[in-house]
């Protein structure tokens, strides 16, 4: 499977998840399907960062979409929490600090400690989507380039994420369906390294805030 196919699977999975989250909260199977999305997106965020020809523009575009998406995200959640793109931005910041450690030793150490301290402190409040382990997963996909390494270690991170949610939130059905995120690891096994025939980069940028806004409008009439 090429990048576009896997991203489409992740987009549809995310859409189904959010429909279940906001419109059909009792349909747990919709949320289970939605567990597939995050690991695939995390993988391609890492891939995009590694191979982009303009890293500053890549991060800038993501930051703009994250800020725009925060409005419909807040309208849906009605609580102070950051959408998933901010999780990816934090991962990118940590990757930057690690890569520039030799040049910015003191800065890297201080900022690295502050970021992880903030993530750990905020973990119980669910302010950062997918929390510390979500950030770690992007780093795993970025720094480990061999599929024989990043897939099993990614699976361990996802298992840890689900177990953490169960330990802190109880072994409820909504937490147990987190194990479905391992399906994404199976799908990534079939990634062939190709982009696909069409450049759909901006579709993926636009889809996230737009689908949140549409779901919010639908909920107003329910």
KEVEXRO-112601 format. One record per atom (N, C-alpha, C): x, y, z; atom name; residue number from 1. Coordinates in steps of 0.001 Angstrom, whole numbers, plus 524288, in hexadecimal, padded with zeros to 5 digits. Example, Ala and Ser with C-alpha at 12.3 -4.5 7.8 and 13.67 -1.06 7.14 Angstrom:
(r (83386 7E9C6 81E78) N 1)
(r (8300C 7EE6C 81E78) CA 1)
(r (83390 7F31C 81E78) C 1)
(r (83232 7F736 81BA8) N 2)
(r (83566 7FBDC 81BE4) CA 2)
(r (83264 8001E 81EBE) C 2)
//
This chain:
(r (8034E 7FB53 80000) N 1)
(r (80000 80000 80000) CA 1)
(r (80370 804DD 80000) C 1)
(r (801DA 808D1 7FCF4) N 2)
(r (804D9 80DA5 7FCDF) CA 2)
(r (802E0 81176 80116) C 2)
(r (80585 815F3 80152) N 3)
(r (8044C 819C5 80564) CA 3)
(r (7FEAA 81BB5 8050C) C 3)
(r (7FCDB 81CE6 80052) N 4)
(r (7F794 81EFD 7FFC7) CA 4)
(r (7F36F 81B27 801AD) C 4)
(r (7F42D 81627 8006A) N 5)
(r (7F066 81225 80218) CA 5)
(r (7F033 811DE 8080B) C 5)
(r (7F4C0 811BA 80A7F) N 6)
(r (7F4EE 81161 81036) CA 6)
(r (7F2B4 81646 812C1) C 6)
(r (7F3C9 81AD4 81073) N 7)
(r (7F1A0 81FA7 812A5) CA 7)
(r (7EBB5 81FDA 81211) C 7)
(r (7E9B4 81DE6 80DAC) N 8)
(r (7E409 81DAE 80CFF) CA 8)
(r (7E18C 81A0E 8110A) C 8)
(r (7E40E 815AB 8120D) N 9)
(r (7E219 8121D 81617) CA 9)
(r (7E1F0 814EC 81B5A) C 9)
(r (7E621 817D7 81C8B) N 10)
(r (7E65B 81AB8 8217C) CA 10)
(r (7E232 81EF3 821B4) C 10)
(r (7E157 821BA 81D55) N 11)
(r (7DD5C 825DC 81D2E) CA 11)
(r (7D7E9 823A9 81E1D) C 11)
(r (7D6AA 81F6F 81B60) N 12)
(r (7D17D 81D0B 81C04) CA 12)
(r (7D0D8 81AF6 82189) C 12)
(r (7D4FA 81893 82396) N 13)
(r (7D4D9 81699 828F2) CA 13)
(r (7D3E1 81B06 82CD1) C 13)
(r (7D6A0 81F64 82C17) N 14)
(r (7D5E9 823E7 82F8C) CA 14)
(r (7D066 82619 82F20) C 14)
(r (7CE64 82672 82A61) N 15)
(r (7C915 8286B 82997) CA 15)
(r (7C521 824F9 82C59) C 15)
(r (7C5A1 81FD7 82BBB) N 16)
(r (7C213 81C29 82E4B) CA 16)
(r (7C277 81CB4 83437) C 16)
(r (7C739 81D41 8361D) N 17)
(r (7C819 81DE2 83BBE) CA 17)
(r (7C55A 822B4 83DD3) C 17)
(r (7C5E9 82714 83B2B) N 18)
(r (7C3A0 82BF6 83D08) CA 18)
(r (7BDB2 82C0C 83C78) C 18)
(r (7BBAF 8294E 83888) N 19)
(r (7B5FB 828C4 83815) CA 19)
(r (7B3E8 825A5 83CB7) C 19)
(r (7B6AB 8216C 83DFC) N 20)
(r (7B515 81E61 8428F) CA 20)
(r (7B596 82178 84792) C 20)
(r (7B9BD 82471 8480F) N 21)
(r (7BAD3 82795 84CBB) CA 21)
(r (7B684 82B90 84DC1) C 21)
(r (7B4BF 82E2D 84999) N 22)
(r (7B127 8328E 84A52) CA 22)
(r (7AB75 83156 84905) C 22)
(r (7AA82 82DC0 8456C) N 23)
(r (7A526 82CF2 8438C) CA 23)
(r (7A2E4 827BE 84565) C 23)
(r (7A625 823A8 8458D) N 24)
(r (7A447 81E85 8473F) CA 24)
(r (7A7C2 81C84 84BB3) C 24)
(r (7A785 81F02 8503F) N 25)
(r (7AB12 81D9F 8548F) CA 25)
(r (7AA7C 8180A 8568F) C 25)
(r (7A606 81597 85597) N 26)
(r (7A542 81038 85773) CA 26)
(r (7A762 80C24 853A6) C 26)
(r (7A8BB 80DD4 84F03) N 27)
(r (7AACE 80A2F 84B14) CA 27)
(r (7B0B4 809B5 84BC9) C 27)
(r (7B244 80673 84F7E) N 28)
(r (7B7CC 805E8 850CC) CA 28)
(r (7BAF9 803E4 84C31) C 28)
(r (7B883 800E1 848C2) N 29)
(r (7BB60 7FEBC 84452) CA 29)
(r (7BD68 80306 840B9) C 29)
(r (7BA9F 80780 84095) N 30)
(r (7BC88 80BE6 83D76) CA 30)
(r (7C191 80E13 83FC4) C 30)
(r (7C1C5 80E53 844F7) N 31)
(r (7C682 8102D 84790) CA 31)
(r (7CB02 80C54 846E5) C 31)
(r (7C9A5 80748 846B2) N 32)
(r (7CDAE 80345 845EC) CA 32)
(r (7D04E 803EF 8409B) C 32)
(r (7CD25 804E3 83C92) N 33)
(r (7CF4A 805DD 83756) CA 33)
(r (7D2D5 80AA7 83772) C 33)
(r (7D15A 80E77 83A8D) N 34)
(r (7D44B 81351 83AD8) CA 34)
(r (7D9B2 812CE 83D2E) C 34)
(r (7DABA 80E7B 83FFD) N 35)
(r (7DFEB 80DCF 84250) CA 35)
(r (7E42B 80D01 83E32) C 35)
(r (7E28F 80BE1 8396D) N 36)
(r (7E65D 80ADB 8354B) CA 36)
(r (7E920 80FE2 83399) C 36)
(r (7E681 8144E 83415) N 37)
(r (7E84B 81927 831A2) CA 37)
(r (7ED5E 81B5B 833E0) C 37)
(r (7EDA6 81C01 83905) N 38)
(r (7F1FE 81EE5 83B54) CA 38)
(r (7F761 81CAF 839FE) C 38)
(r (7F84F 8178E 83A92) N 39)
(r (7FD92 8158F 8395F) CA 39)
(r (7FF31 81677 833B3) C 39)
(r (7FB71 8160B 83012) N 40)
(r (7FCBA 816F1 82A8F) CA 40)
(r (7FE2C 81CA4 829B3) C 40)
(r (7FB2E 82035 82BF7) N 41)
(r (7FC7A 825BC 82B81) CA 41)
(r (801C1 826E4 82E0F) C 41)
(r (802B9 82494 83293) N 42)
(r (807B9 82564 83549) CA 42)
(r (80C3E 8239C 831CF) C 42)
(r (80B82 81F39 82F2F) N 43)
(r (80F97 81D2F 82BB6) CA 43)
(r (810BF 820FB 82749) C 43)
(r (80C9D 82311 824D6) N 44)
(r (80D7E 8267B 82054) CA 44)
(r (80F17 82C02 821E8) C 44)
(r (80DF5 82D98 826B1) N 45)
(r (81031 83277 828AB) CA 45)
(r (81618 831DF 828FD) C 45)
(r (817D8 82D77 82B0E) N 46)
(r (81D7A 82C65 82B70) CA 46)
(r (81FF1 82C09 82605) C 46)
(r (81D50 8295A 8226D) N 47)
(r (81F4F 828E2 81D1A) CA 47)
(r (81F91 82E35 81A6C) C 47)
(r (81B74 83144 81B16) N 48)
(r (81B4C 8366C 818AC) CA 48)
(r (81FA5 839ED 81AAF) C 48)
(r (8209D 839B5 81FBE) N 49)
(r (824C1 83CE1 82210) CA 49)
(r (82A17 83B32 8200F) C 49)
(r (82AD8 83625 81F53) N 50)
(r (82FEA 83427 81DA0) CA 50)
(r (8311B 83595 817F4) C 50)
(r (82D16 8357B 81498) N 51)
(r (82E11 83607 80F00) CA 51)
(r (82C6C 83B42 80CAE) C 51)
(r (82A1B 83EB0 80FC3) N 52)
(r (8287E 843B9 80D9B) CA 52)
(r (82D34 846DE 80BC0) C 52)
(r (82C72 849CC 8078B) N 53)
(r (830A2 84D22 80584) CA 53)
(r (830CB 85265 80848) C 53)
(r (82C9E 85399 80B2D) N 54)
(r (82C5A 85891 80DF7) CA 54)
(r (829EC 85794 81350) C 54)
(r (82D35 8564C 8171C) N 55)
(r (82B43 854DB 81C44) CA 55)
(r (82856 85958 81EEA) C 55)
(r (82A51 85E24 81E45) N 56)
(r (827BD 8629E 820BD) CA 56)
(r (8222F 8634A 81EB6) C 56)
(r (8217C 862BF 8199C) N 57)
(r (81C41 86347 8175E) CA 57)
(r (818C5 85EBF 8190E) C 57)
(r (81B03 85A25 8197A) N 58)
(r (81814 85587 81B35) CA 58)
(r (815E0 8566B 820AF) C 58)
(r (8192E 85853 82430) N 59)
(r (81783 85953 8298E) CA 59)
(r (813C1 85DF3 829BE) C 59)
(r (814DC 861F9 826A7) N 60)
(r (81177 8669E 82683) CA 60)
(r (80BF1 86525 824CA) C 60)
(r (80B81 8621E 82092) N 61)
(r (80657 86078 81EAE) CA 61)
(r (8036B 85D62 822D9) C 61)
(r (80632 859DB 8257E) N 62)
(r (803B0 856BE 8298B) CA 62)
(r (801E3 85A23 82E1D) C 62)
(r (80514 85E00 82F87) N 63)
(r (803B0 8617A 833DD) CA 63)
(r (7FED7 864B4 8328B) C 63)
(r (7FE83 8668C 82DB3) N 64)
(r (7F9F0 86996 82C0A) CA 64)
(r (7F504 8663C 82C41) C 64)
(r (7F564 86175 82A32) N 65)
(r (7F0DC 85DEE 82A40) CA 65)
(r (7EF63 85C8C 82FDF) C 65)
(r (7F33F 85BCE 83336) N 66)
(r (7F237 85A93 838B8) CA 66)
(r (7EF36 85F00 83B52) C 66)
(r (7F0D1 863D0 83A51) N 67)
(r (7EE35 8685C 83CA6) CA 67)
(r (7E8A6 868FA 83A93) C 67)
(r (7E808 8685F 8357D) N 68)
(r (7E2D0 868CC 83324) CA 68)
(r (7DF40 86477 83526) C 68)
(r (7E167 85FBD 83587) N 69)
(r (7DE56 85B31 8373F) CA 69)
(r (7DCB8 85B93 83CF0) C 69)
(r (7DF8F 85EAA 83FF4) N 70)
(r (7DE6B 85F0E 84581) CA 70)
(r (7D905 86153 84686) C 70)
(r (7D71A 8648E 842F2) N 71)
(r (7D1EF 866F9 843A7) CA 71)
(r (7CD99 862DB 84365) C 71)
(r (7CD1E 85FE5 83F10) N 72)
(r (7C912 85BCE 83F0D) CA 72)
(r (7CA14 8578B 84313) C 72)
(r (7CF0E 8567A 84445) N 73)
(r (7D04D 8528A 84835) CA 73)
(r (7CE3E 85429 84D8C) C 73)
(r (7CEF3 8591B 84EDD) N 74)
(r (7CCF6 85B0E 853DD) CA 74)
(r (7C703 85B0D 853EE) C 74)
(r (7C495 85C7C 84F9F) N 75)
(r (7BEE5 85C7D 84F5A) CA 75)
(r (7BCB4 85700 8503D) C 75)
(r (7BF7B 85315 84E51) N 76)
(r (7BDBC 84DB1 84EF9) CA 76)
(r (7BE9E 84BB0 85485) C 76)
(r (7C334 84CBF 856A5) N 77)
(r (7C496 84A85 85BBF) CA 77)
(r (7C281 84DB0 8604F) C 77)
(r (7C1DC 852E1 85F80) N 78)
(r (7C01B 85661 863A9) CA 78)
(r (7C3A9 85619 8686E) C 78)
(r (7C8A3 8554B 8678D) N 79)
(r (7CC6F 85546 86BCA) CA 79)
(r (7D1B5 85708 869BC) C 79)
(r (7D520 858AE 86D46) N 80)
(r (7DA44 85A70 86B9D) CA 80)
(r (7DDB7 855B3 86A9D) C 80)
(r (7DE82 85497 865B6) N 81)
(r (7E1EF 8504C 8641A) CA 81)
(r (7E3F9 851A1 85EB1) C 81)
(r (7E87F 84F77 85D64) N 82)
(r (7EAF2 85096 85865) CA 82)
(r (7E9F8 84C26 8548F) C 82)
(r (7E902 84D91 84FAD) N 83)
(r (7E803 84990 84BBF) CA 83)
(r (7ED03 84696 84A6B) C 83)
(r (7EC67 84271 84772) N 84)
(r (7F0A4 83EBA 84685) CA 84)
(r (7F54C 84127 843AF) C 84)
(r (7F45B 8454D 840AD) N 85)
(r (7F8B0 847B6 83DD5) CA 85)
(r (7FCA4 84A32 84185) C 85)
(r (7FAE1 84BDF 84615) N 86)
(r (7FE80 84E00 849F3) CA 86)
(r (801EC 849A6 84C3B) C 86)
(r (7FFD3 844F9 84C9D) N 87)
(r (80303 8407A 84E37) CA 87)
(r (80768 83F98 84A49) C 87)
(r (80610 83FD8 8454C) N 88)
(r (809FD 83F29 8413C) CA 88)
(r (80E07 8438D 84156) C 88)
(r (80C44 84853 84257) N 89)
(r (80FEC 84CBB 84292) CA 89)
(r (813B8 84C22 84724) C 89)
(r (811D8 84A32 84B85) N 90)
(r (81552 8493D 84FFD) CA 90)
(r (8195A 8450D 84EAB) C 90)
(r (817AA 8410E 84BF0) N 91)
(r (81B49 83CEC 84A4E) CA 91)
(r (81F75 83F28 846AE) C 91)
(r (81DDB 84280 84316) N 92)
(r (82190 844E4 83F76) CA 92)
(r (82579 84849 84263) C 92)
(r (8239F 84B18 84652) N 93)
(r (82723 84E5F 8496F) CA 93)
(r (82B32 84B08 84C3E) C 93)
(r (82987 846B8 84E77) N 94)
(r (82D2A 84332 8512C) CA 94)
(r (83111 840DD 84D4F) C 94)
(r (82F34 83F5C 848B9) N 95)
(r (832B0 83D4C 844AD) CA 95)
(r (836CA 8415F 84332) C 95)
(r (8351D 8463B 842A4) N 96)
(r (838C0 84A7B 84152) CA 96)
(r (83CE0 84B22 8458F) C 96)
(r (83B39 84AF1 84A75) N 97)
(r (83EF2 84B8D 84EC3) CA 97)
(r (842DE 84712 84EEC) C 97)
(r (840FE 84252 84DED) N 98)
(r (84483 83DCF 84DF2) CA 98)
(r (8486B 83E2B 84978) C 98)
(r (8468E 83FB0 844E3) N 99)
(r (849FB 83FF7 84057) CA 99)
(r (84E0F 8444B 840D0) C 99)
(r (84CBD 84865 843A4) N 100)
(r (8504E 84CD1 8442C) CA 100)
(r (85302 84CE8 8497F) C 100)
(r (85341 8485D 84BF9) N 101)
(r (8557F 84821 8513A) CA 101)
(r (85B23 84A0C 8515F) C 101)
(r (85E4F 84870 84D98) N 102)
(r (863D4 849F8 84D9E) CA 102)
(r (86498 84FDA 84D0E) C 102)
(r (860FA 8525B 84A47) N 103)
(r (86171 857F7 8495B) CA 103)
(r (85EEB 85B26 84DB4) C 103)
(r (85ADC 858E2 85003) N 104)
(r (857E3 85BB8 85403) CA 104)
(r (85755 8585B 858E0) C 104)
(r (85BAD 856CD 85B1D) N 105)
(r (85B86 85308 85F65) CA 105)
(r (8583E 854E6 86400) C 105)
(r (85985 8596E 8661C) N 106)
(r (856BC 85B60 86ABC) CA 106)
(r (85104 85C64 8697C) C 106)
(r (85007 85EEC 864F8) N 107)
(r (84AA3 86013 86363) CA 107)
(r (8478B 85B08 862B0) C 107)
(r (849F8 85728 8602A) N 108)
(r (84750 8522D 85F3F) CA 108)
(r (845E1 84F7D 86458) C 108)
(r (8498C 84F6D 867FA) N 109)
(r (84894 84CE0 86CFF) CA 109)
(r (84432 84F9D 86FFA) C 109)
(r (84486 854CD 8704E) N 110)
(r (840A5 857CD 8734D) CA 110)
(r (83B35 8573E 870E6) C 110)
(r (83ADA 8582E 86BC0) N 111)
(r (835C3 857DC 8692F) CA 111)
(r (833B1 85249 86931) C 111)
(r (83721 84E79 86869) N 112)
(r (83570 84909 8688E) CA 112)
(r (83320 8478E 86DCD) C 112)
(r (835C4 84926 87204) N 113)
(r (833D2 8480C 8774A) CA 113)
(r (82E9F 84ACE 8783C) C 113)
(r (82E43 84FB6 8768A) N 114)
(r (82971 852B5 87756) CA 114)
(r (824D8 85053 87463) C 114)
(r (825D6 84EB0 86F8E) N 115)
(r (8219B 84C6D 86C6A) CA 115)
(r (81FA4 84756 86EC8) C 115)
(r (82345 843D8 8702B) N 116)
(r (8219C 83ED8 87268) CA 116)
(r (81F1A 83F95 877C6) C 116)
(r (82112 84359 87AC4) N 117)
(r (81EB4 8447B 87FD8) CA 117)
(r (8191F 84667 87F1C) C 117)
(r (8185D 849DB 87B3F) N 118)
(r (8131B 84BE2 87A27) CA 118)
(r (80F78 84782 87864) C 118)
(r (81174 8440E 87502) N 119)
(r (80E43 83FB8 87320) CA 119)
(r (80C95 83C1F 87795) C 119)
(r (81047 83AEC 87B0A) N 120)
(r (80F1E 8376E 87F6D) CA 120)
(r (80B50 839FA 8833B) C 120)
(r (80C10 83F00 8844A) N 121)
(r (80895 841CE 887DE) CA 121)
(r (8030B 84229 885A6) C 121)
(r (802B4 8431A 88090) N 122)
(r (7FD99 843CA 87E14) CA 122)
(r (7FAEE 83EA3 87CB9) C 122)
(r (7FDCD 83A56 87D11) N 123)
(r (7FBC8 83535 87B8D) CA 123)
(r (7F681 833E1 87E0F) C 123)
(r (7F5E2 83483 88340) N 124)
(r (7F0E3 832FE 885AE) CA 124)
(r (7EC41 83660 883FF) C 124)
(r (7ED62 83B03 881CE) N 125)
(r (7E92C 83E96 8805D) CA 125)
(r (7E769 83DF8 87AB7) C 125)
(r (7EA09 83A8C 877C6) N 126)
(r (7E8AA 8397E 87251) CA 126)
(r (7E87A 83E70 86F01) C 126)
(r (7EBF5 84212 8701B) N 127)
(r (7EC34 846EA 86D11) CA 127)
(r (7EF09 845FA 867E6) C 127)
(r (7F2FC 84297 86807) N 128)
(r (7F5EF 84149 86351) CA 128)
(r (7F3D0 83C2D 86123) C 128)
(r (7F1B0 83C53 85C6E) N 129)
(r (7EF5E 837AB 85A16) CA 129)
(r (7F37B 83364 85976) C 129)
(r (7F26B 82ED2 85B8B) N 130)
(r (7F5DC 82A45 85B91) CA 130)
(r (7FA9B 82AE6 85F1F) C 130)
(r (7FB3A 82F78 8616F) N 131)
(r (7FF0F 8303C 86592) CA 131)
(r (804B2 82F18 8641F) C 131)
(r (807BF 82DC9 86817) N 132)
(r (80D5F 82CF6 86779) CA 132)
(r (80E94 8288C 863A9) C 132)
(r (80BBC 82448 8640F) N 133)
(r (80CCF 81FD0 860A8) CA 133)
(r (80B79 820F4 85AF6) C 133)
(r (807C3 8247F 85A15) N 134)
(r (8069F 8262D 854BF) CA 134)
(r (80B44 828FA 8525F) C 134)
(r (80DC7 82C42 8557F) N 135)
(r (81283 82EFE 853C3) CA 135)
(r (816EE 82B1A 852D7) C 135)
(r (81776 82761 85664) N 136)
(r (81B96 8236D 855E8) CA 136)
(r (81AF0 8203F 850E4) C 136)
(r (81618 81F09 84F7A) N 137)
(r (81527 81BDC 84AD3) CA 137)
(r (81735 81E8F 845EC) C 137)
(r (81646 823A8 84572) N 138)
(r (81848 8268D 840EB) CA 138)
(r (81E3E 82651 840DA) C 138)
(r (820B0 826EE 84563) N 139)
(r (82669 826B5 845C5) CA 139)
(r (82880 82157 84435) C 139)
(r (825BD 81D3C 845C7) N 140)
(r (8274C 817E8 84452) CA 140)
(r (8272F 81755 83E63) C 140)
(r (822F6 8191E 83BFF) N 141)
(r (82274 818AA 8364F) CA 141)
(r (8267E 81C04 83372) C 141)
(r (82824 82040 835E3) N 142)
(r (82BE4 823B8 83355) CA 142)
(r (8317B 821A4 833AF) C 142)
(r (83318 82025 8385B) N 143)
(r (83894 81EC1 83926) CA 143)
(r (839DA 81922 8378F) C 143)
(r (835FF 815B3 837A9) N 144)
(r (836EC 81042 83621) CA 144)
(r (83522 80F8E 8307A) C 144)
(r (838C9 80EFE 82CF6) N 145)
(r (8377C 80EDF 82764) CA 145)
(r (8368C 80959 82554) C 145)
(r (83827 8057A 8283D) N 146)
(r (8377C 8000F 826A2) CA 146)
(r (83223 7FE16 82866) C 146)
(r (82F1C 7FC21 824AC) N 147)
(r (829D8 7FA2F 825D9) CA 147)
(r (829EE 7F5E5 829FF) C 147)
(r (82E32 7F2DB 82A1D) N 148)
(r (82E9F 7EEA3 82DFB) CA 148)
(r (82F5D 7F0CD 83380) C 148)
(r (830AB 7F5CB 833E3) N 149)
(r (83146 7F84C 838FC) CA 149)
(r (82C8C 7FB92 83A6B) C 149)
(r (82B03 7FF25 836D7) N 150)
(r (826F0 802DC 83862) CA 150)
(r (82184 80067 838DF) C 150)
(r (8206E 7FC32 83607) N 151)
(r (81B47 7F9C8 83689) CA 151)
(r (81A94 7F6FF 83BCC) C 151)
(r (81E2A 7F38C 83D76) N 152)
(r (81D66 7F10C 8428E) CA 152)
(r (81DC6 7F4D9 8471D) C 152)
(r (82168 7F89F 846CC) N 153)
(r (821D7 7FC6A 84B14) CA 153)
(r (81D0F 7FFFF 84B1C) C 153)
(r (81B29 8015F 8467F) N 154)
(r (8164C 80462 84635) CA 154)
(r (811C6 8016D 848A4) C 154)
(r (8119B 7FC4A 847AE) N 155)
(r (80D82 7F903 84A00) CA 155)
(r (80DE4 7F905 84FEE) C 155)
(r (812AC 7F8E0 851F8) N 156)
(r (8136C 7F907 857AF) CA 156)
(r (81188 7FE36 859E7) C 156)
(r (812AB 80280 85728) N 157)
(r (810E7 807A9 858F0) CA 157)
(r (80AEB 807E3 85901) C 157)
(r (80877 805D2 854F7) N 158)
(r (802B8 805DA 854AF) CA 158)
(r (80054 8025F 858E9) C 158)
(r (802B0 7FDE5 859E0) N 159)
(r (800D9 7FA89 85E25) CA 159)
(r (80154 7FD5F 86360) C 159)
(r (805AD 80011 8641F) N 160)
(r (80685 80306 868FC) CA 160)
(r (8027D 80759 86991) C 160)
(r (8013D 809D7 86533) N 161)
(r (7FD55 80E0A 8654A) CA 161)
(r (7F806 80BFE 86703) C 161)
(r (7F670 80798 864CC) N 162)
(r (7F15E 80549 86631) CA 162)
(r (7F156 8036B 86BD5) C 162)
(r (7F58D 800E8 86D88) N 163)
(r (7F5DE 7FF0A 872F2) CA 163)
(r (7F5D5 803A0 876C3) C 163)
(r (7F873 807E2 8754E) N 164)
(r (7F86D 80C93 878A1) CA 164)
(r (7F2DE 80E95 87947) C 164)
(r (7EFF0 80EDE 874ED) N 165)
(r (7EA8D 810C0 8752D) CA 165)
(r (7E72F 80D2F 8788A) C 165)
(r (7E827 80811 87831) N 166)
(r (7E524 80454 87B55) CA 166)
(r (7E67B 804CF 88122) C 166)
(r (7EB78 80580 88249) N 167)
(r (7ED23 805DB 887BF) CA 167)
(r (7EB23 80AD3 88A58) C 167)
(r (7EB2C 80F24 88766) N 168)
(r (7E97E 8141E 889A7) CA 168)
(r (7E39E 81509 8891C) C 168)
(r (7E14A 812D1 884F0) N 169)
(r (7DBBE 813CF 88401) CA 169)
(r (7D842 80F1C 884D4) C 169)
(r (7DA9D 80AA4 88624) N 170)
(r (7D78B 805EE 88702) CA 170)
(r (7D74E 8028F 8821D) C 170)
(r (7D672 7FD8A 882F4) N 171)
(r (7D62E 7F9DC 87E8D) CA 171)
(r (7D0AE 7F9EA 87C3F) C 171)
(r (7CF34 7FE88 87A60) N 172)
(r (7CA1B 7FF37 877F3) CA 172)
(r (7CA81 7FDDD 87228) C 172)
(r (7C5FF 7FD25 86FAF) N 173)
(r (7C5F2 7FBB5 86A2E) CA 173)
(r (7C87A 7FFEA 866D2) C 173)
(r (7C771 804E3 8680E) N 174)
(r (7C993 8092D 864F9) CA 174)
(r (7CF87 80954 86551) C 174)
(r (7D1B1 807A1 869B4) N 175)
(r (7D765 80765 86A2F) CA 175)
(r (7D9A2 80271 867B8) C 175)
(r (7D6CF 7FE21 8683D) N 176)
(r (7D8B8 7F92D 8661C) CA 176)
(r (7D8ED 7F927 86029) C 176)
(r (7D581 7FC33 85DA1) N 177)
(r (7D5A3 7FC45 857E6) CA 177)
(r (7DAA8 7FEDC 855EC) C 177)
(r (7DD9F 8012C 85981) N 178)
(r (7E2AA 80365 85800) CA 178)
(r (7E64D 7FF5B 8559E) C 178)
(r (7E58D 7FA62 856FA) N 179)
(r (7E8D1 7F649 854B1) CA 179)
(r (7E812 7F5D3 84EC7) C 179)
(r (7E3C6 7F80B 84CD6) N 180)
(r (7E2DA 7F7FB 84728) CA 180)
(r (7E6D6 7FB4F 8443F) C 180)
(r (7E9B0 7FEA8 8471B) N 181)
(r (7ED9C 801DA 8446F) CA 181)
(r (7F203 7FE8A 8421E) C 181)
(r (7F27B 7F9B1 843F1) N 182)
(r (7F680 7F635 841C7) CA 182)
(r (7F557 7F4AB 83C23) C 182)
(r (7F06A 7F558 83A7A) N 183)
(r (7EF19 7F443 83506) CA 183)
(r (7F23C 7F7CF 83166) C 183)
(r (7F32A 7FC9E 83341) N 184)
(r (7F622 80055 8300D) CA 184)
(r (7FBB4 7FE64 82F1F) C 184)
(r (7FDF1 7FBBB 832FB) N 185)
(r (80338 7F993 83255) CA 185)
(r (80335 7F56A 82E10) C 185)
(r (7FF1D 7F245 82DEF) N 186)
(r (7FE9D 7EE51 829D4) CA 186)
(r (7FE30 7F0E3 82478) C 186)
(r (7FB3C 7F52D 82428) N 187)
(r (7FAA2 7F7ED 81F2E) CA 187)
(r (7FFCD 7FA54 81D6E) C 187)
(r (802BB 7FC6E 8211F) N 188)
(r (807BE 7FEE4 81FC9) CA 188)
(r (80BBF 7FAEC 81DE3) C 188)
(r (80AF2 7F604 81F2A) N 189)
(r (80E5F 7F1E8 81D30) CA 189)
(r (80E2C 7F1AC 8173B) C 189)
(r (809CA 7F350 814EF) N 190)
(r (8090D 7F2F8 80F4B) CA 190)
(r (80A66 7F80E 80C7E) C 190)
(r (80C87 7FBDB 80F54) N 191)
(r (80E11 800C5 80CE0) CA 191)
(r (812AD 7FFCD 80933) C 191)
(r (81214 8018D 80444) N 192)
(r (81617 80073 80052) CA 192)
(r (819DD 804F8 7FF66) C 192)
(r (8193A 80940 8025A) N 193)
(r (81CCF 80D9F 801DA) CA 193)
(r (81B7D 81171 7FD87) C 193)
(r (81753 8105D 7FA88) N 194)
(r (815D7 813CF 7F638) CA 194)
(r (811B5 817C4 7F7F7) C 194)
(r (811AB 81C4F 7F55B) N 195)
(r (80E03 82079 7F6C7) CA 195)
(r (80884 81F83 7F4A3) C 195)
(r (80830 81D4B 7F013) N 196)
(r (8032C 81CFA 7ED57) CA 196)
(r (8035B 8208A 7E8A2) C 196)
(r (7FF7F 82026 7E534) N 197)
(r (7FFA1 822F9 7E039) CA 197)
(r (7FE70 828CA 7E0BF) C 197)
(r (7FB80 82A47 7E4B5) N 198)
(r (7F9DA 82FB3 7E534) CA 198)
(r (7FBFE 8321E 7EA2D) C 198)
(r (7FCF2 83735 7E9E6) N 199)
(r (7FEB0 83A20 7EE7F) CA 199)
(r (7F9E6 83C08 7F179) C 199)
(r (7F8BA 8397C 7F5C5) N 200)
(r (7F402 83AC1 7F8C9) CA 200)
(r (7F556 83D4C 7FE04) C 200)
(r (7F9FB 83FC7 7FE38) N 201)
(r (7FBD0 84201 80324) CA 201)
(r (7F7EB 845D2 8057A) C 201)
(r (7F5E4 84960 80246) N 202)
(r (7F27C 84D6F 80467) CA 202)
(r (7ED1C 84B5C 805D2) C 202)
(r (7EB81 84706 8036A) N 203)
(r (7E69B 8448B 80504) CA 203)
(r (7E6ED 842EA 80AB7) C 203)
(r (7EB56 840B3 80C3F) N 204)
(r (7EC05 83ED8 81198) CA 204)
(r (7EC52 84375 81569) C 204)
(r (7EE7D 847D4 8139D) N 205)
(r (7EEA2 84C7C 816F5) CA 205)
(r (7E927 84EA4 817E2) C 205)
(r (7E5FD 84EA8 813BA) N 206)
(r (7E0CD 85117 81401) CA 206)
(r (7DCDF 84D96 816C3) C 206)
(r (7DD58 84887 81606) N 207)
(r (7D960 844DE 817E6) CA 207)
(r (7D888 8453A 81DCE) C 207)
(r (7DCBE 845AE 820C0) N 208)
(r (7DC4A 84571 82673) CA 208)
(r (7D8C9 849B8 828AE) C 208)
(r (7D9DB 84EC6 827CD) N 209)
(r (7D669 852C5 82A08) CA 209)
(r (7D0F3 852BF 827A9) C 209)
(r (7D097 8519B 82293) N 210)
(r (7CB7B 851C4 81FFE) CA 210)
(r (7C7E1 84D88 82218) C 210)
(r (7C9E5 848D1 822CA) N 211)
(r (7C66C 844A0 8249F) CA 211)
(r (7C4C1 8458B 82A4B) C 211)
(r (7C832 847EE 82D71) N 212)
(r (7C6AB 84947 832CB) CA 212)
(r (7C246 84D48 832D1) C 212)
(r (7C2BA 85128 82F65) N 213)
(r (7BEB8 8553C 82F1A) CA 213)
(r (7B984 85304 82D47) C 213)
(r (7B9A8 84F94 8295D) N 214)
(r (7B4CC 84D39 8275F) CA 214)
(r (7B22D 849EA 82B92) C 214)
(r (7B53B 846DA 82E65) N 215)
(r (7B301 843A1 8328E) CA 215)
(r (7B0A0 84718 836C9) C 215)
(r (7B33F 84B67 8380D) N 216)
(r (7B11D 84F04 83BF5) CA 216)
(r (7ABE0 8513F 83A26) C 216)
(r (7AB88 852CF 83538) N 217)
(r (7A69A 854F2 83327) CA 217)
(r (7A251 850D8 83370) C 217)
(r (7A396 84C00 8321C) N 218)
(r (79FAD 847C1 8326B) CA 218)
(r (79DBB 8470C 837FD) C 218)
(r (7A14A 84762 83BBF) N 219)
(r (79FB1 8469F 8413A) CA 219)
(r (79BF4 84AF1 8431E) C 219)
(r (79C31 84F65 840AF) N 220)
(r (798A9 853AA 8422A) CA 220)
(r (792F4 8525E 84101) C 220)
(r (7921F 84ED2 83D43) N 221)
(r (78CC3 84D7D 83BA9) CA 221)
(r (78AE7 8485B 83E10) C 221)
(r (78E24 84610 84161) N 222)
(r (78CAD 84118 843DB) CA 222)
(r (78A42 84203 84932) C 222)
//
